[in-house]
Amino acid sequence: MAYEEWGPLAGLVGTWESDWSGLDVAFHNDKKGKDRRDALSREDDLQALGPVANGDQNLYGLDYRTAAYKKGEDNPFHTEVGYWMWTRCTTR
């Protein structure tokens, strides 16, 4: 499917995974409150939505779901859902 109407969001449609090492600044009982560096992974699922009528505008967007994990753990420490919207600006 072509996503021309999604403008700069078009290239983001799909599922993305990444691994990185990050500094965890949350309190840790096992480390007596010290920060620690953890290996992390993240999955982002971005699905196209639209067009959505908004008066004389047609909006196009991405519905996204994000989950971030510490390596070796099954439950995410952060999740997020939301959407990003796009419309082409035209002059009349």
Residue frames relative to the residue before (quaternion, step in Angstrom):
aa qw qx qy qz dx dy dz
M 1.0000 0.0000 0.0000 0.0000 0.00 0.00 0.00
A 0.3440 -0.7186 0.5706 0.1991 3.58 -0.98 0.89
Y 0.1893 -0.8007 0.5641 0.0695 3.55 -1.02 0.84
E 0.1034 0.8416 -0.5252 0.0721 3.62 0.96 0.75
E 0.6679 0.5297 -0.3051 0.4246 3.59 0.96 -0.82
W 0.6230 0.5619 -0.3321 0.4310 3.60 1.23 -0.34
G 0.3639 -0.7744 0.4618 0.2336 3.60 1.29 0.09
P 0.8474 -0.1293 0.0925 0.5066 3.60 -0.89 -0.90
L 0.5970 0.5728 -0.3650 0.4268 3.61 1.23 -0.23
A 0.4872 0.7231 -0.4075 0.2714 3.59 1.21 -0.52
G 0.7085 0.4843 -0.2693 0.4371 3.58 0.89 -0.89
L 0.6339 0.5503 -0.3240 0.4363 3.59 1.26 -0.18
V 0.4704 0.6850 -0.4492 0.3282 3.62 1.22 -0.25
G 0.6318 0.5209 -0.4061 0.4056 3.56 -0.87 1.00
T 0.5272 -0.5908 0.4954 0.3573 3.53 -1.34 -0.31
W 0.1062 -0.8011 0.5890 -0.0037 3.54 -0.84 1.08
E 0.0675 -0.7860 0.6140 0.0244 3.56 -1.03 0.84
S 0.0220 0.7996 -0.5996 0.0245 3.57 -1.08 0.71
D 0.2114 -0.7323 0.6329 0.1360 3.53 -1.33 0.46
W 0.1502 0.7794 -0.6015 0.0907 3.57 -1.05 0.68
S 0.4053 -0.6540 0.5689 0.2905 3.54 -1.33 0.14
G 0.0051 -0.8269 0.5607 -0.0426 3.55 -0.75 1.03
L 0.4745 -0.6438 0.5189 0.3020 3.52 -1.26 0.42
D 0.2108 -0.7711 0.5934 0.0947 3.56 -0.68 1.14
V 0.1287 -0.8358 0.5323 0.0390 3.59 -0.38 1.21
A 0.4341 0.6822 -0.4731 0.3498 3.58 1.23 0.34
F 0.5898 -0.5712 0.4327 0.3724 3.58 -1.20 0.50
H 0.1024 -0.7912 0.6022 0.0298 3.58 -1.00 0.87
N 0.3843 -0.7258 0.5234 0.2269 3.57 -0.65 1.08
D 0.6792 0.5058 -0.2998 0.4393 3.58 0.98 -0.81
K 0.7329 0.3624 -0.2210 0.5317 3.63 1.20 -0.32
K 0.4753 -0.6938 0.4175 0.3442 3.58 1.26 0.37
G 0.7514 -0.4306 0.2096 0.4540 3.54 0.92 0.94
K 0.5180 0.6587 -0.4163 0.3529 3.62 1.20 -0.05
D 0.5099 -0.6068 0.5124 0.3305 3.53 -1.22 0.61
R 0.0606 -0.8014 0.5925 0.0549 3.57 -1.18 0.41
R 0.4286 -0.6703 0.5454 0.2638 3.53 -1.27 0.48
D 0.0607 -0.8116 0.5808 -0.0143 3.56 -0.80 1.06
A 0.4304 -0.6212 0.5773 0.3092 3.53 -1.27 0.49
L 0.0873 -0.8219 0.5625 -0.0210 3.55 -0.76 1.10
S 0.0947 -0.7540 0.6407 0.1100 3.54 -1.32 0.30
R 0.1318 -0.7896 0.5981 0.0385 3.53 -1.21 0.57
E 0.0938 -0.7653 0.6338 0.0609 3.53 -1.15 0.71
D 0.0804 -0.7767 0.6247 0.0052 3.54 -0.92 1.04
D 0.0816 -0.7732 0.6282 0.0302 3.57 -0.84 1.01
L 0.0130 -0.8097 0.5844 -0.0509 3.58 -0.55 1.22
Q 0.0416 -0.8149 0.5773 -0.0291 3.57 -0.57 1.20
A 0.5114 -0.6615 0.4656 0.2901 3.54 -1.00 0.90
L 0.0088 0.7653 -0.6435 -0.0124 3.56 -1.14 0.71
G 0.5983 0.5608 -0.4233 0.3852 3.53 -1.13 0.63
P 0.5125 -0.0517 -0.8250 -0.2323 1.37 -2.46 0.20
V 0.2414 -0.7213 0.6330 0.1441 3.51 -1.26 0.63
A 0.3411 -0.7513 0.5300 0.1955 3.59 -0.65 1.11
N 0.0401 0.7629 -0.6422 0.0629 3.55 -0.94 1.00
G 0.7630 -0.2085 0.0948 0.6044 3.56 0.26 1.28
D 0.7831 -0.2548 0.1988 0.5314 3.59 -0.69 -1.05
Q 0.5568 0.5846 -0.3991 0.4348 3.59 1.25 0.27
N 0.1783 -0.7052 0.6652 0.1687 3.52 -1.31 0.44
L 0.1681 -0.7977 0.5761 0.0602 3.55 -0.59 1.19
Y 0.1277 -0.7514 0.6441 0.0652 3.54 -1.15 0.75
G 0.0384 0.8413 -0.5361 0.0575 3.56 -0.93 0.73
L 0.3837 -0.6574 0.5884 0.2728 3.45 -1.45 -0.16
D 0.2477 -0.7040 0.6503 0.1421 3.51 -1.02 0.95
Y 0.0145 -0.8458 0.5333 -0.0086 3.61 -0.53 1.06
R 0.1132 -0.7373 0.6633 0.0604 3.49 -1.34 0.58
T 0.0640 -0.8035 0.5915 -0.0204 3.56 -0.80 1.08
A 0.0144 0.7676 -0.6408 0.0027 3.55 -1.12 0.75
A 0.1159 -0.7812 0.6119 0.0432 3.58 -0.95 0.94
Y 0.1258 -0.8127 0.5690 -0.0013 3.54 -0.92 1.02
K 0.3803 -0.6125 0.6202 0.3093 3.52 -1.31 0.37
K 0.5714 -0.6107 0.4200 0.3522 3.58 -0.92 0.89
G 0.8028 0.2720 -0.2255 0.4802 3.53 -0.97 0.95
E 0.6659 0.4623 -0.3110 0.4961 3.60 1.24 -0.09
D 0.4242 -0.7303 0.4873 0.2218 3.56 -1.02 0.84
N 0.7183 0.4073 -0.2373 0.5117 3.58 1.13 -0.61
P 0.4448 -0.6974 0.4857 0.2826 3.61 -0.87 0.87
F 0.3736 -0.6984 0.5559 0.2522 3.55 -1.19 0.55
H 0.7758 0.1353 -0.1017 0.6079 3.60 1.28 -0.20
T 0.0305 0.7603 -0.6487 0.0138 3.56 -1.04 0.85
E 0.0236 -0.7900 0.6122 -0.0234 3.54 -1.18 0.60
V 0.0471 -0.7662 0.6397 0.0396 3.56 -1.11 0.72
G 0.2381 0.7747 -0.5635 0.1600 3.56 -1.10 0.59
Y 0.3035 -0.7324 0.5646 0.2297 3.52 -1.24 -0.39
W 0.2246 -0.7116 0.6490 0.1482 3.50 -1.34 0.52
M 0.1602 -0.8078 0.5635 0.0654 3.60 -0.85 0.94
W 0.1114 -0.7763 0.6199 0.0250 3.54 -1.25 0.68
T 0.0605 0.7526 -0.6556 0.0080 3.54 -1.17 0.68
R 0.4359 -0.6644 0.5327 0.2912 3.55 -1.08 0.66
C 0.3249 -0.7189 0.5800 0.2030 3.56 -0.97 0.87
T 0.0101 0.7935 -0.6076 0.0331 3.54 -0.78 1.00
T 0.3558 -0.6968 0.5703 0.2502 3.55 -1.17 0.51
R 0.3801 -0.7297 0.5249 0.2179 3.54 -1.12 0.65
